[in-house]
Amino acid sequence: MTIEKECLAVLSEELGPAAKAFLDRQTRNHLKKEPSMLEKADLDELAKWSAVGVQMALGAQIAENVKKGLLALK
């Protein structure tokens, strides 16, 4: 499974169908790359920015769940 698909699986648990658009936005805006180009080395930065984005919309607990889930992929 690709890193993109693994990240989508984690994000889908908390964001449901919005996970794909969220991953696309976070990856392009903050990592300056396409989601299909994600590597394990990107996970720290992706987890950080994803937690920030999720916290603003859904709260700190869900943001922490997303961050932990993404970091667990390392």
C-alpha positions as CSV (number, residue, x, y, z in Angstrom):
1,M,0.0,0.0,0.0
2,T,1.3,3.5,-0.8
3,I,2.0,6.1,1.8
4,E,-0.9,8.2,0.3
5,K,-3.4,5.3,0.8
6,E,-2.1,4.6,4.3
7,C,-2.6,8.3,5.2
8,L,-6.1,8.3,3.6
9,A,-7.0,5.3,5.7
10,V,-5.9,7.1,8.9
11,L,-7.6,10.3,7.9
12,S,-10.8,8.6,6.9
13,E,-11.3,7.2,10.4
14,E,-11.9,10.8,11.7
15,L,-12.8,12.8,8.5
16,G,-14.8,10.3,6.5
17,P,-15.3,11.2,2.9
18,A,-13.6,14.6,3.4
19,A,-10.2,12.8,4.0
20,K,-9.1,12.8,0.3
21,A,-9.7,16.6,-0.2
22,F,-8.1,17.3,3.2
23,L,-5.0,15.2,2.4
24,D,-4.7,16.8,-1.1
25,R,-4.9,20.3,0.5
26,Q,-2.4,19.6,3.3
27,T,0.1,17.9,1.0
28,R,0.0,20.6,-1.7
29,N,-0.1,23.6,0.5
30,H,2.4,22.6,3.2
31,L,4.6,20.0,1.7
32,K,4.5,21.4,-1.8
33,K,4.0,18.0,-3.5
34,E,1.3,15.8,-4.8
35,P,-0.2,13.2,-2.4
36,S,1.0,10.4,-4.7
37,M,4.6,11.6,-4.1
38,L,4.4,11.2,-0.3
39,E,7.3,9.4,1.4
40,K,7.8,8.2,5.0
41,A,10.1,11.2,5.5
42,D,7.1,13.5,5.0
43,L,5.0,12.0,7.8
44,D,6.3,14.3,10.6
45,E,5.5,17.4,8.7
46,L,2.2,16.0,7.4
47,A,1.1,15.0,10.9
48,K,1.9,18.5,12.2
49,W,-0.1,20.3,9.6
50,S,-2.9,17.9,9.6
51,A,-3.3,18.2,13.4
52,V,-3.4,22.0,13.0
53,G,-6.1,21.8,10.3
54,V,-8.2,19.2,12.1
55,Q,-8.0,21.0,15.5
56,M,-9.5,24.2,14.0
57,A,-12.4,22.3,12.6
58,L,-13.0,19.3,14.9
59,G,-11.1,20.0,18.1
60,A,-8.0,19.0,20.0
61,Q,-8.8,15.3,20.7
62,I,-9.6,14.4,17.1
63,A,-6.5,16.3,16.0
64,E,-4.4,14.3,18.4
65,N,-5.9,11.1,17.1
66,V,-5.0,12.1,13.5
67,K,-1.5,13.1,14.5
68,K,-0.8,9.8,16.3
69,G,-2.3,7.8,13.5
70,L,-0.1,9.5,10.8
71,L,3.0,9.2,12.9
72,A,2.3,5.5,13.5
73,L,2.8,5.0,9.8
74,K,6.6,5.7,10.2
